[in-house]
Amino acid sequence: MLKGHQDMLWLAGQVFLSRNFVEEAEEQGLDAVFAACPYGDLTEEEKAAFASAFEDKALRKIVKKWWKTYDEERETGVVTKAGSFWA
């Protein structure tokens, strides 16, 4: 694990582990999201980098494609429900 970057890793994980993270983050605002980080090691530079990525339209398309692909793979059985923590 990258020492000293746990909050940034947590944020990145939320995007792909929590289906509604992007919408919830938009509703709450990034300051509230940053305040919810559990490790307390998020730097101002990391906040700026995450905010920039969060607003990037091309990256938003990747997140949408991730969830679409995940759902398709679940429907076909490639990704099984057993052992999967994504809902």
DSSP file (Angstrom, degrees, kcal/mol; ACC not computed):
  #  RESIDUE AA STRUCTURE BP1 BP2  ACC     N-H-->O    O-->H-N    N-H-->O    O-->H-N    TCO  KAPPA ALPHA  PHI   PSI    X-CA   Y-CA   Z-CA
    1    1 A M              0   0    0      0, 0.0     2,-0.8     0, 0.0     5,-0.1   0.000 360.0 360.0 360.0 144.7    0.0    0.0    0.0
    2    2 A L    >   -     0   0    0      3,-0.1     3,-1.5     1,-0.1     7,-0.1  -0.612 360.0-132.3 -71.9 111.2    1.2    3.5   -0.7
    3    3 A K  T 3  S+     0   0    0     -2,-0.8    -1,-0.1     1,-0.3     0, 0.0  -0.412  86.8  16.9 -65.7 136.7    2.1    4.9    2.7
    4    4 A G  T 3  S+     0   0    0     -2,-0.1    -1,-0.3     1,-0.0     3,-0.1   0.518 110.3  80.1  82.2   5.3    0.7    8.3    3.4
    5    5 A H    <>  +     0   0    0     -3,-1.5     4,-2.2     1,-0.1     5,-0.2   0.047  47.4 120.9-129.5  25.5   -1.9    8.2    0.6
    6    6 A Q  H  > S+     0   0    0      1,-0.2     4,-2.5     2,-0.2     5,-0.1   0.886  75.2  51.5 -62.5 -40.2   -4.7    6.1    2.2
    7    7 A D  H  > S+     0   0    0      2,-0.2     4,-2.6     1,-0.2    -1,-0.2   0.901 109.6  49.9 -65.2 -38.8   -7.4    8.8    1.8
    8    8 A M  H  > S+     0   0    0      2,-0.2     4,-2.4     1,-0.2    -1,-0.2   0.910 112.4  47.6 -65.3 -40.7   -6.6    9.2   -1.9
    9    9 A L  H  X S+     0   0    0     -4,-2.2     4,-2.4     2,-0.2    -2,-0.2   0.888 110.8  52.4 -65.4 -38.5   -6.8    5.5   -2.4
   10   10 A W  H  X S+     0   0    0     -4,-2.5     4,-2.0    -5,-0.2    -2,-0.2   0.927 110.2  48.2 -62.0 -45.7  -10.1    5.4   -0.4
   11   11 A L  H  X S+     0   0    0     -4,-2.6     4,-1.3     2,-0.2    -2,-0.2   0.935 111.9  48.6 -60.6 -47.3  -11.6    8.1   -2.6
   12   12 A A  H  X S+     0   0    0     -4,-2.4     4,-0.9     1,-0.2     3,-0.4   0.906 110.8  51.9 -60.7 -41.2  -10.5    6.4   -5.8
   13   13 A G  H >X S+     0   0    0     -4,-2.4     4,-1.5     1,-0.2     3,-0.5   0.870 101.6  60.4 -62.9 -37.4  -12.0    3.1   -4.5
   14   14 A Q  H 3X S+     0   0    0     -4,-2.0     4,-2.0     1,-0.2     7,-0.3   0.861  97.7  59.7 -59.9 -35.6  -15.3    4.8   -3.7
   15   15 A V  H 3< S+     0   0    0     -4,-1.3    -1,-0.2    -3,-0.4     7,-0.2   0.884 117.8  29.2 -59.9 -39.5  -15.7    5.7   -7.4
   16   16 A F  H << S+     0   0    0     -4,-0.9    -1,-0.2    -3,-0.5    -2,-0.2   0.482 124.7  45.3-104.0  -4.3  -15.6    2.1   -8.4
   17   17 A L  H  < S+     0   0    0     -4,-1.5     2,-0.6     1,-0.2    70,-0.3   0.648 106.4  57.4-108.9 -21.9  -17.0    0.4   -5.3
   18   18 A S    ><  -     0   0    0     -4,-2.0     3,-2.2    -5,-0.3     4,-0.4  -0.915  68.1-157.2-116.6 107.1  -20.0    2.6   -4.6
   19   19 A R  T 3  S+     0   0    0     -2,-0.6     3,-0.3     1,-0.3     4,-0.2   0.810  93.5  39.2 -52.6 -37.2  -22.4    2.8   -7.5
   20   20 A N  T 3> S+     0   0    0      1,-0.2     4,-2.8     2,-0.1    -1,-0.3   0.235  82.0 109.6-100.4  12.8  -23.9    6.1   -6.4
   21   21 A F  H <> S+     0   0    0     -3,-2.2     4,-3.0    -7,-0.3     5,-0.2   0.914  77.4  49.5 -57.7 -46.8  -20.7    7.8   -5.2
   22   22 A V  H  > S+     0   0    0     -4,-0.4     4,-2.1    -3,-0.3    -1,-0.2   0.936 114.7  44.1 -60.9 -47.5  -20.5   10.3   -8.0
   23   23 A E  H  > S+     0   0    0     -4,-0.2     4,-2.1     1,-0.2    -1,-0.2   0.914 115.5  48.1 -63.5 -43.1  -24.1   11.4   -7.6
   24   24 A E  H  X S+     0   0    0     -4,-2.8     4,-2.8     1,-0.2     5,-0.3   0.888 110.6  51.5 -65.5 -38.4  -23.8   11.6   -3.8
   25   25 A A  H  X S+     0   0    0     -4,-3.0     4,-2.5    -5,-0.3    -1,-0.2   0.879 108.9  51.2 -66.0 -37.3  -20.6   13.5   -4.0
   26   26 A E  H  < S+     0   0    0     -4,-2.1    -2,-0.2    -5,-0.2    -1,-0.2   0.908 113.3  45.4 -64.4 -40.9  -22.2   16.0   -6.3
   27   27 A E  H  < S+     0   0    0     -4,-2.1    -2,-0.2     1,-0.2    -1,-0.2   0.919 121.6  36.2 -67.6 -44.7  -25.1   16.4   -3.9
   28   28 A Q  H  < S-     0   0    0     -4,-2.8     4,-0.3    -5,-0.1    -2,-0.2   0.794 109.8-123.5 -79.9 -29.8  -22.9   16.7   -0.8
   29   29 A G     X  -     0   0    0     -4,-2.5     4,-1.7    -5,-0.3     3,-0.5   0.090  24.2 -89.6  91.5 149.0  -20.1   18.6   -2.4
   30   30 A L  H  > S+     0   0    0      1,-0.2     4,-3.3     2,-0.2     5,-0.2   0.807 122.6  63.2 -66.6 -29.1  -16.4   17.6   -2.4
   31   31 A D  H  > S+     0   0    0      1,-0.2     4,-2.0     2,-0.2    -1,-0.2   0.919 106.2  45.6 -60.6 -40.7  -15.6   19.4    0.9
   32   32 A A  H  > S+     0   0    0     -3,-0.5     4,-1.1    -4,-0.3    -1,-0.2   0.887 113.1  50.3 -67.4 -38.8  -18.0   17.0    2.6
   33   33 A V  H >< S+     0   0    0     -4,-1.7     3,-0.5     1,-0.2     4,-0.5   0.932 110.9  48.5 -64.0 -45.5  -16.6   14.0    0.8
   34   34 A F  H >< S+     0   0    0     -4,-3.3     3,-1.2     1,-0.2    -2,-0.2   0.885 108.3  54.7 -62.5 -37.6  -13.0   15.1    1.7
   35   35 A A  H 3< S+     0   0    0     -4,-2.0    -1,-0.2     1,-0.2    -2,-0.2   0.770 103.2  57.9 -66.6 -24.9  -14.2   15.5    5.4
   36   36 A A  T << S+     0   0    0     -4,-1.1    -1,-0.2    -3,-0.5    -2,-0.2   0.558  74.3 121.2 -83.0  -7.9  -15.5   11.9    5.3
   37   37 A C    <   -     0   0    0     -3,-1.2     3,-0.2    -4,-0.5   -30,-0.1  -0.362  57.8-146.8 -58.8 131.4  -12.1   10.4    4.4
   38   38 A P  S    S+     0   0    0      0, 0.0    -1,-0.1     0, 0.0   -31,-0.1   0.626  82.2  52.5 -82.2 -13.6  -11.2    8.0    7.2
   39   39 A Y  S    S-     0   0    0    -34,-0.0   -33,-0.1     0, 0.0    -2,-0.1   0.722  86.3-136.2-101.9 -21.7   -7.5    8.2    7.5
   40   40 A G  S    S+     0   0    0     -3,-0.2    -5,-0.0     1,-0.1    -3,-0.0   0.723  73.9 105.9  77.2  21.2   -6.7   12.0    7.8
   41   41 A D        +     0   0    0      2,-0.1     2,-0.5     0, 0.0   -33,-0.1   0.191  36.6 130.1-118.4  18.3   -3.8   12.1    5.4
   42   42 A L        -     0   0    0     -8,-0.1     2,-0.1   -35,-0.1   -37,-0.1  -0.608  45.1-151.6 -76.8 122.6   -5.4   13.8    2.4
   43   43 A T     >  -     0   0    0     -2,-0.5     4,-2.4     1,-0.1     5,-0.2  -0.431  25.9-111.4 -89.3 166.1   -3.2   16.7    1.3
   44   44 A E  H  > S+     0   0    0      1,-0.2     4,-2.3     2,-0.2     5,-0.2   0.869 120.5  53.6 -62.5 -36.5   -4.3   19.9   -0.4
   45   45 A E  H  > S+     0   0    0      2,-0.2     4,-2.3     1,-0.2    -1,-0.2   0.897 109.0  48.0 -65.3 -40.1   -2.6   18.7   -3.6
   46   46 A E  H  > S+     0   0    0      2,-0.2     4,-2.8     1,-0.2     5,-0.2   0.893 109.8  52.7 -68.2 -39.2   -4.5   15.4   -3.5
   47   47 A K  H  X S+     0   0    0     -4,-2.4     4,-2.7     2,-0.2    -2,-0.2   0.936 111.5  46.8 -58.9 -45.9   -7.8   17.3   -3.0
   48   48 A A  H  X S+     0   0    0     -4,-2.3     4,-2.2     2,-0.2    -2,-0.2   0.903 113.1  48.8 -64.2 -41.6   -7.0   19.4   -6.0
   49   49 A A  H  X S+     0   0    0     -4,-2.3     4,-2.3     2,-0.2    -2,-0.2   0.917 113.4  46.1 -65.4 -43.5   -6.0   16.4   -8.1
   50   50 A F  H  X S+     0   0    0     -4,-2.8     4,-3.0     2,-0.2    -2,-0.2   0.925 112.2  50.8 -65.7 -43.6   -9.2   14.5   -7.1
   51   51 A A  H  X S+     0   0    0     -4,-2.7     4,-1.6    -5,-0.2    -2,-0.2   0.906 111.0  49.3 -59.9 -42.0  -11.4   17.5   -7.7
   52   52 A S  H  X S+     0   0    0     -4,-2.2     4,-0.6     1,-0.2    -1,-0.2   0.927 114.7  43.5 -63.5 -45.9   -9.9   17.9  -11.2
   53   53 A A  H >< S+     0   0    0     -4,-2.3     3,-0.8     1,-0.2    -2,-0.2   0.884 109.7  57.9 -66.0 -38.5  -10.3   14.3  -12.0
   54   54 A F  H 3< S+     0   0    0     -4,-3.0    -1,-0.2     1,-0.3    -2,-0.2   0.843 110.3  43.3 -61.2 -35.4  -13.9   14.3  -10.6
   55   55 A E  H 3< S+     0   0    0     -4,-1.6     2,-0.4    -5,-0.2    -1,-0.3   0.546  86.3 113.0 -88.3  -8.9  -14.9   17.1  -13.0
   56   56 A D    <X  -     0   0    0     -3,-0.8     4,-2.0    -4,-0.6     5,-0.1  -0.513  57.4-152.2 -72.7 122.9  -13.2   15.6  -16.1
   57   57 A K  H  > S+     0   0    0     -2,-0.4     4,-1.8     1,-0.2    -1,-0.2   0.857  93.6  53.4 -65.3 -36.9  -15.8   14.6  -18.6
   58   58 A A  H  > S+     0   0    0      1,-0.2     4,-1.5     2,-0.2    -1,-0.2   0.901 110.3  47.4 -66.4 -39.7  -13.7   11.8  -20.1
   59   59 A L  H  > S+     0   0    0      1,-0.2     4,-2.0     2,-0.2    -1,-0.2   0.857 107.3  56.7 -69.7 -33.9  -13.1   10.3  -16.7
   60   60 A R  H  X S+     0   0    0     -4,-2.0     4,-2.3     1,-0.2    -1,-0.2   0.896 104.8  52.9 -61.4 -39.1  -16.8   10.5  -16.0
   61   61 A K  H  X S+     0   0    0     -4,-1.8     4,-2.6     1,-0.2    -1,-0.2   0.881 106.4  53.3 -63.5 -37.6  -17.4    8.4  -19.1
   62   62 A I  H  X S+     0   0    0     -4,-1.5     4,-2.6     2,-0.2    -1,-0.2   0.911 108.4  49.4 -63.6 -41.9  -15.0    5.8  -17.9
   63   63 A V  H  X S+     0   0    0     -4,-2.0     4,-2.1     2,-0.2    -2,-0.2   0.927 112.2  47.7 -63.8 -44.5  -16.8    5.5  -14.6
   64   64 A K  H  X S+     0   0    0     -4,-2.3     4,-2.2     1,-0.2    -2,-0.2   0.907 112.7  49.2 -62.1 -40.8  -20.2    5.1  -16.4
   65   65 A K  H  X S+     0   0    0     -4,-2.6     4,-3.0     2,-0.2     5,-0.3   0.884 106.8  56.8 -66.5 -37.8  -18.7    2.5  -18.7
   66   66 A W  H  X S+     0   0    0     -4,-2.6     4,-2.8     1,-0.2    -2,-0.2   0.953 110.8  42.6 -55.2 -52.1  -17.2    0.7  -15.7
   67   67 A W  H  X S+     0   0    0     -4,-2.1     4,-2.5     2,-0.2    -1,-0.2   0.867 114.4  50.7 -67.9 -36.2  -20.7    0.3  -14.1
   68   68 A K  H  X S+     0   0    0     -4,-2.2     4,-2.3     2,-0.2    -1,-0.2   0.942 113.9  44.5 -64.4 -47.0  -22.3   -0.6  -17.5
   69   69 A T  H  X S+     0   0    0     -4,-3.0     4,-2.7     2,-0.2     5,-0.2   0.910 112.4  52.4 -63.3 -43.1  -19.7   -3.3  -18.1
   70   70 A Y  H  X S+     0   0    0     -4,-2.8     4,-2.3    -5,-0.3    -2,-0.2   0.941 110.5  47.7 -58.4 -47.9  -19.9   -4.6  -14.6
   71   71 A D  H  X S+     0   0    0     -4,-2.5     4,-2.4     1,-0.2    -2,-0.2   0.910 112.5  49.3 -60.9 -42.8  -23.7   -4.9  -14.9
   72   72 A E  H  X S+     0   0    0     -4,-2.3     4,-1.9     1,-0.2     6,-0.2   0.909 111.4  49.0 -62.7 -42.4  -23.4   -6.7  -18.2
   73   73 A E  H  X>S+     0   0    0     -4,-2.7     6,-1.7     1,-0.2     5,-1.2   0.851 110.6  50.7 -68.2 -33.6  -20.8   -9.1  -16.8
   74   74 A R  H ><5S+     0   0    0     -4,-2.3     3,-0.6    -5,-0.2    -2,-0.2   0.920 109.3  51.6 -66.5 -42.9  -23.0   -9.8  -13.8
   75   75 A E  H 3<5S+     0   0    0     -4,-2.4    -2,-0.2     1,-0.2    -1,-0.2   0.864 113.0  44.3 -62.8 -36.4  -26.0  -10.5  -16.1
   76   76 A T  H 3<5S-     0   0    0     -4,-1.9    -1,-0.2    -5,-0.1    -2,-0.2   0.566 113.7-117.1 -86.2  -7.6  -24.0  -13.0  -18.2
   77   77 A G  T <<5S+     0   0    0     -4,-0.7    -3,-0.2    -3,-0.6    -4,-0.1   0.463  82.6 119.9  87.6   1.0  -22.4  -14.6  -15.2
   78   78 A V  S   <S+     0   0    0     -5,-1.2     2,-0.6     1,-0.2    -4,-0.2   0.926  82.5  40.8 -62.3 -43.2  -18.8  -13.7  -16.0
   79   79 A V  S    S-     0   0    0     -6,-1.7    -2,-0.3    -9,-0.2    -1,-0.2  -0.937  93.6-147.6-104.0 118.6  -18.8  -11.8  -12.7
   80   80 A T        -     0   0    0     -2,-0.6    -6,-0.1     2,-0.2    -5,-0.1  -0.508  16.2-132.8 -88.5 155.3  -20.6  -13.9  -10.1
   81   81 A K  S >  S+     0   0    0     -2,-0.2     3,-2.1    -7,-0.1     2,-0.2   0.883  86.0  88.4 -69.9 -39.5  -22.5  -12.6   -7.2
   82   82 A A  T 3  S+     0   0    0      1,-0.3    -2,-0.2     3,-0.0     3,-0.1  -0.425 104.4   8.0 -63.2 126.6  -20.8  -15.0   -4.8
   83   83 A G  T 3  S+     0   0    0      1,-0.3     2,-0.5    -2,-0.2    -1,-0.3   0.420 102.3 119.4  82.9  -2.5  -17.7  -13.3   -3.5
   84   84 A S    <   -     0   0    0     -3,-2.1    -1,-0.3     1,-0.1    -5,-0.0  -0.826  42.9-171.5 -98.1 132.5  -18.6  -10.0   -5.1
   85   85 A F        +     0   0    0     -2,-0.5     2,-0.4    -3,-0.1    -1,-0.1   0.460  59.2  99.0-100.6  -1.9  -19.0   -7.0   -2.8
   86   86 A W              0   0    0      1,-0.1   -68,-0.1    -5,-0.1    -2,-0.1  -0.695 360.0 360.0 -82.1 135.1  -20.3   -4.7   -5.6
   87   87 A A              0   0    0     -2,-0.4    -1,-0.1   -70,-0.3   -69,-0.1   0.452 360.0 360.0 -93.5 360.0  -24.1   -4.5   -5.5
